[in-house]
Amino acid sequence: MSQAIVEPEALRRFAAQLERSRGDLQSQAAATMGAVAGVSETWRDQKYAEFHRALQDAFQVLRLFYLESESEASYLRGKADLAQRYLDGR
C-alpha cells in the first residue's frame, strides 16, 4: 500500500521560500545585467565577449529555473490544500 507523509504547512512554507528565492534571483539578475550593460561601454575586449556569452548562458539556465520553480510552487500549494482537506476530513 502506498503512503504519503506530508505536512501541508511545511509544503506551503517551502513554496513561499521558492517564490522568494525566485524573486531575489530575478532582481539580482536584472541588476547584474544593468551593470554589465554599463560596463560594456568601457570594457571592449575578447574577455568581455567571452564573459558576456557565459553570462547569457547562465541566465538561460536561470530562466528555466524561474519557470520550473513557479510551476513547482503552484503544484506544492495544490498538494498542501489537498492534504489539508484530507486531514480536516479524518
C-alpha positions in Angstrom: 0.0 0.0 0.0 1.3 3.4 -0.9 1.8 6.1 1.7 2.3 9.8 1.7 3.6 11.6 4.7 3.2 15.3 4.3 2.7 18.4 6.5 0.6 20.9 4.5 2.1 23.9 6.3 5.6 22.7 5.5 4.7 22.5 1.8 3.3 26.0 1.9 6.4 27.4 3.6 8.7 25.7 1.1 6.5 27.0 -1.8 6.7 30.5 -0.4 10.5 30.2 0.1 10.9 29.0 -3.5 8.9 32.0 -4.7 11.0 34.4 -2.6 14.2 32.8 -3.9 13.0 33.2 -7.5 12.2 36.8 -6.9 15.5 37.5 -5.3 17.3 35.8 -8.2 15.3 37.8 -10.7 16.2 41.1 -9.0 19.9 40.2 -8.8 19.9 39.1 -12.4 18.4 42.4 -13.5 20.9 44.4 -11.5 23.7 42.3 -12.9 22.5 42.8 -16.5 22.3 46.5 -15.9 25.8 46.7 -14.5 27.1 44.6 -17.5 25.4 46.9 -19.9 27.0 49.9 -18.2 30.5 48.4 -18.3 30.1 47.3 -21.9 30.9 50.9 -23.0 34.3 50.8 -21.5 35.2 47.1 -21.5 35.6 46.1 -25.1 37.9 43.2 -25.5 37.8 39.5 -26.1 37.5 38.7 -22.4 34.3 40.8 -22.2 32.8 39.0 -25.2 33.6 35.6 -23.5 32.2 36.8 -20.2 29.0 38.2 -21.8 28.4 34.9 -23.6 28.9 32.9 -20.4 26.6 35.3 -18.6 23.9 34.9 -21.3 24.2 31.1 -21.0 23.8 31.3 -17.2 20.8 33.5 -17.5 19.2 31.0 -19.9 19.6 28.4 -17.1 18.1 30.8 -14.6 15.1 31.4 -16.9 14.5 27.7 -16.9 14.7 27.7 -13.1 12.2 30.6 -12.9 9.7 28.7 -15.0 10.2 25.4 -13.1 10.1 27.0 -9.7 6.9 28.8 -10.5 5.3 25.6 -11.6 6.6 23.6 -8.6 5.4 26.3 -6.1 1.9 26.1 -7.6 2.0 22.3 -7.5 3.1 22.3 -3.9 0.4 24.7 -2.8 -2.2 22.5 -4.5 -0.8 19.4 -2.8 -0.9 21.2 0.5 -4.5 22.1 0.0 -5.4 18.5 -0.9 -3.5 17.2 2.2 -5.2 19.7 4.4 -8.7 18.8 3.2 -7.8 15.1 3.8 -6.6 15.8 7.3 -9.6 18.0 8.1 -11.9 15.2 6.9 -10.5 12.5 9.1 
